[in-house]
Amino acid sequence: MRLSIETIMAAVRGEHEAISAVLQEYDAYITKFATFHITDLNGRKRMIISEDVKQEIREKLILELPKIRGLKK
């Protein structure tokens, strides 16, 4: 799904449905940055997705949306 300019503008204005659409659009990208590769004590490599880090990224995105310039109408 590609976000329309109208959806982005609505998210910048703080409309909850639009913010949810933005978060859904970027969920895979957010997950990528919240994924850590570790090696356990037995030498096995594992991928860990930190839900705490995902939530922090989501919160940061929500807080930064209103700061986008040129889209408020």
N, C-alpha and C positions, 0 to 999 in steps of 0.2 A: 504494500500500500504506500502510495506517495501522499504526503500531506499537501493539501491545497493551501494557498496563501490565506484563504478565509479561515481555515482551521488554525493556522499559525497565529494570525491576528487575534482570533478569539482566545487562544491560549495566552497570548501576551496580555490581553485584557483580564485574564484570570478566570475565564469560563471553565468550569470543572470538566465538562464533557470533552472540550478541546484539549485540556491538559492531559486527560486520560488517553486521548488519541496520540498525542505527542509521546507520552511515556510508552505506549504500546509500540509505536513505530520504532523507537530506539531501544527496545528491550534487549534485543540480541547484542547490540553494541554495548549496552550497559553491562550485560552478563559477561561479555568478553573482558572488560576491564575489572570485573569482580572475580575473575577466575585465576587461581594460583596453582602452579605446578609444584608438587612437593615429592620428596622421596622419603618413604617411611623407614623405620628401623630395620626392616627386612630387605631394603634395597628396591622395593617396588615403587614405581612412579605412579602418582595419583594426581588427578585434577580436583581441586576443591573450589566450589562456588560459594563465596561468602555473601549470605543474604544481608548481613549488616552493611557490607560495602555497597551492595546494590542499592540498599535503602538510602545510604548517604549520597550516592550519585543521583538518585531520583530527587531527593530533597534539594540538592544543589541546583539541578536543572530547573525545578519548579521555582526556586528563589531567583534564578537568573532570567527566567522568561520575561518578567516585566521590564527588565533593563534593556531589552532589544529595542533599538531606536528605529524610527521611520515606519513602524508598522501600526502604531496606535491610531485608530480611527473611530 
